[in-house]
Amino acid sequence: MVEGFRFRPLKKTDCKEAAVMRFESQEWGFLPSMGTAFLAELFKATCDSKWGFGMVCEDPKGRIAGFVYATTHLQKYYIDILLRRGIVLLFRAFLRLLRQPRLVSGLLQYLSYPGRVPYNHIKAEWLTMVIRREYRGKGIGKKITTSLIDEYRRRGVTQFRSTVPSNNKISCLIHDSFGFQLLGKFKLHGECINIYAYNT
């Protein structure tokens, strides 16, 4: 199913395409509402951060079929990206908030998330995985998850957590199939969220 597909680290040159994919997926979470310019800056900051990383699955033509990004320490990652690209991110956010003031509460929730997420003793977190619509159902999600786990092991991370909307059945099934432990549920951006942990 995934012959000819290649897995590699996320690069800054990927960030605009990855941002468009994340925006167009319109999957759960607050970030897509901030627009592609904000997302691209966030992904660029992730490429620079020692606490964050991303991985890309390329199709045989070199097009991004899917990507994932994650952290080895969520709180340090947030601090790092604010120091590296905080001014640009805040500028992008400000422009969006001027047009859509209702996003202010979502942005405040997003900024306070590292201190509010349950099971805060687990520092590493898998943040997002996006698969291009035409490549869904072809096993790419499982391959990306395997690559993510391998990367965590390579970085010496022994445990990480992941948050998934309870109603996202496909993502929950992937977590179950890999042996993620369901720790509990909590509310975020008005949605019921499952929180999982994985021991590498």
C-alpha positions in Angstrom: 0.0 0.0 0.0 2.8 2.5 0.8 5.5 1.3 -1.6 7.6 4.2 -2.9 6.6 6.4 0.0 9.5 8.0 1.9 9.6 9.2 5.5 11.9 12.0 6.5 12.2 15.0 9.0 9.9 18.0 8.5 11.9 20.9 6.8 11.1 24.6 6.7 10.4 24.3 3.0 7.6 21.9 3.9 5.9 24.2 6.3 3.6 26.2 4.0 2.3 23.0 2.4 1.9 21.3 5.8 0.0 24.4 7.0 -2.4 24.3 4.1 -3.0 20.5 4.7 -3.7 21.2 8.4 -6.0 24.0 7.6 -7.9 22.1 4.9 -8.3 19.0 7.1 -10.5 21.2 9.4 -10.0 18.5 12.0 -10.4 19.1 15.7 -8.5 21.8 17.6 -8.1 25.5 17.7 -5.1 25.9 15.5 -6.7 25.7 12.0 -8.9 28.6 12.9 -5.8 30.8 13.1 -5.1 30.4 9.4 -2.3 29.0 7.2 0.2 31.9 7.8 0.1 31.3 11.6 0.4 27.5 11.1 3.3 27.8 8.8 5.2 30.0 11.3 4.4 27.5 14.1 5.8 24.6 12.0 8.9 26.6 11.1 9.4 27.2 14.9 9.1 23.5 15.4 11.8 22.8 12.9 14.1 25.1 14.9 13.2 23.9 18.3 15.3 21.4 20.2 12.1 20.4 22.0 9.9 19.8 18.9 10.1 17.8 15.7 8.1 16.9 12.7 8.1 14.0 10.2 6.8 13.9 6.7 5.6 11.1 4.5 6.3 11.8 0.8 4.5 10.1 -2.1 6.6 8.8 -5.0 6.2 12.3 -6.7 7.7 14.1 -3.7 4.3 15.5 -2.6 3.5 15.4 1.1 1.0 12.6 1.8 1.0 13.1 5.5 2.9 14.6 8.4 3.2 14.5 12.1 4.7 16.9 14.7 5.4 16.3 18.3 7.4 17.5 21.3 9.9 15.9 23.7 8.9 18.4 26.4 5.7 20.3 25.8 6.2 23.2 28.3 9.8 23.8 27.1 8.6 23.6 23.5 6.0 26.4 24.1 8.6 28.6 25.7 11.1 27.9 22.9 8.7 28.8 20.1 7.5 31.9 21.8 11.2 33.0 22.2 12.1 32.1 18.6 9.0 33.2 16.7 6.8 34.8 19.3 6.6 38.2 17.7 5.8 36.8 14.3 3.2 34.4 15.8 1.6 37.1 17.8 1.5 39.4 14.7 -0.2 36.6 12.7 -2.6 36.0 15.6 -3.4 39.7 16.0 -4.4 40.1 12.4 -6.7 37.0 12.7 -8.1 38.2 16.0 -9.0 41.6 14.5 -11.1 39.9 11.9 -12.5 37.3 14.3 -12.5 38.5 17.9 -14.4 35.3 19.0 -11.0 33.5 18.6 -9.6 35.3 21.7 -10.8 32.7 24.2 -9.5 29.8 22.0 -6.1 31.5 21.8 -6.0 31.9 25.6 -6.9 28.2 26.0 -4.2 27.3 23.6 -1.5 29.3 25.4 -2.5 27.9 28.8 -2.8 24.3 27.5 0.7 23.1 28.7 -0.2 23.9 32.3 -3.7 22.5 32.2 -3.4 19.2 30.3 -3.9 16.2 32.6 -1.0 13.8 33.4 1.4 16.7 33.3 4.2 14.4 34.6 4.4 13.0 31.1 6.4 15.8 29.4 6.5 14.6 25.7 3.4 14.9 23.6 2.3 13.9 20.1 0.6 17.0 18.9 -0.8 16.5 15.4 -1.0 14.0 12.5 -2.5 15.0 9.2 -3.0 12.7 6.2 -4.0 14.1 2.8 -7.6 13.0 2.0 -6.7 10.9 -1.1 -4.2 8.9 0.9 -6.4 8.0 3.8 -7.2 4.3 4.3 -4.0 3.2 2.7 -2.0 2.4 5.9 -0.1 5.7 6.0 -1.4 6.6 9.4 0.1 3.4 10.9 3.4 3.9 9.1 3.6 7.5 10.4 2.8 6.4 13.9 5.5 3.7 13.7 8.0 6.3 12.5 7.0 8.7 15.3 7.5 6.0 18.0 10.9 5.1 16.4 11.9 8.8 16.5 10.9 9.1 20.2 13.1 6.0 20.9 16.0 7.5 19.0 15.7 10.7 21.0 15.7 8.7 24.3 12.0 9.5 25.2 10.6 6.6 27.2 7.0 7.8 27.5 4.8 10.3 25.6 1.2 11.3 25.7 -1.4 12.0 23.0 -4.8 13.7 23.0 -7.5 12.7 20.6 -11.2 13.7 20.4 -13.3 10.9 21.7 -15.4 11.0 18.6 -12.4 10.6 16.2 -12.9 6.8 15.8 -10.1 6.2 13.3 -7.5 8.0 15.4 -8.7 6.2 18.6 -8.5 2.8 16.7 -4.9 3.6 15.7 -4.0 4.4 19.3 -5.6 1.2 20.5 -3.9 -1.0 17.8 -0.5 0.3 18.9 -1.2 -0.4 22.5 -1.6 3.2 23.8 -3.0 3.3 27.3 -6.2 5.3 27.7 -5.5 7.4 30.8 -8.8 9.4 30.9 -10.8 12.1 29.4 -11.0 15.9 29.7 -12.6 18.9 28.0 -10.7 21.1 25.5 -12.2 23.8 23.2 -15.6 22.4 24.1 -14.8 18.8 23.0 -14.4 15.6 25.0 -10.8 14.5 24.6 -9.2 11.1 25.2 -5.7 11.3 26.7 -3.4 8.4 26.0 0.1 7.4 27.0 2.7 5.2 25.2 5.8 3.6 26.7 8.5 3.3 24.1 
